[in-house]
């Protein structure tokens, strides 16, 4: 199995899907997990320069990838540049690069942020742009000539490309508007999630406490951060009415890509994954079965 996580920033993966990827890595021989980050990370600090911030955050993500055993790739546009953090906008160039990255990896499952539809819900600009881009590119994944001006190819010979199941991850910026179809218990790998996220100390020890939007006091050591992370999981459990006391990652199934069956999801996702009561009928309707 191949799973691709597409998001805006260094550290988004650790807060939303790292436990699920780790459970797959431990149980599926040959599993490949890849994290694609779509911005340069240069805006997320308050006393470091943009260049210093970008270099540090890149190194933090690389250390997390080393510890977590997953592949990490920064998204690059066709000119080799990485899109600018905080200012990510829809563009042909961005959509083309995303299309190319997905086609090159051919994931079975693709994870990305959700797209907010309620105008009263808070958002992060970069999260929304990535969500919108994945949604807009999804149909084009198996359209081989969609972006050949940006990525030239032999247009007389084409091969089919796997279209993944596309799922939305939880987004703390959208508090009150999140929902879940799949609930993966990641309690058994919670300590690893804490260590992977602790790699991003420029964020959890410096930037996030300073920016003041995350109810986070700067942790002094890994033990303090682990306790704060536990509280973060508990807030999500309360928001989604999940069982307290267990770390869980939650996902929403979309019709942006291939529409799966409940049987497939039950087979592919880690043992014990909870399936929301409304999902079977929705998938059946999307598949034209009901």
VENZISUL-V712080 format. One record per run of one state. SS is the DSSP state (H for helix, E for strand, - for the rest). FROM is the first residue (numbers start at 1). TO is the last residue. If there is no record, write none. Layout:
# VENZISUL-V712080
SS;FROM;TO
SS;FROM;TO
This chain:
# VENZISUL-V712080
-;1;1
E;2;7
-;8;11
H;12;16
-;17;17
H;18;27
-;28;31
E;32;37
-;38;49
H;50;68
-;69;70
E;71;74
-;75;91
H;92;105
-;106;108
E;109;112
-;113;124
H;125;142
-;143;164
E;165;169
-;170;171
H;172;174
-;175;181
E;182;185
-;186;186
H;187;198
-;199;200
H;201;211
-;212;221
H;222;240
-;241;247
E;248;253
-;254;261
H;262;268
-;269;273
E;274;275
-;276;278
H;279;286
-;287;290
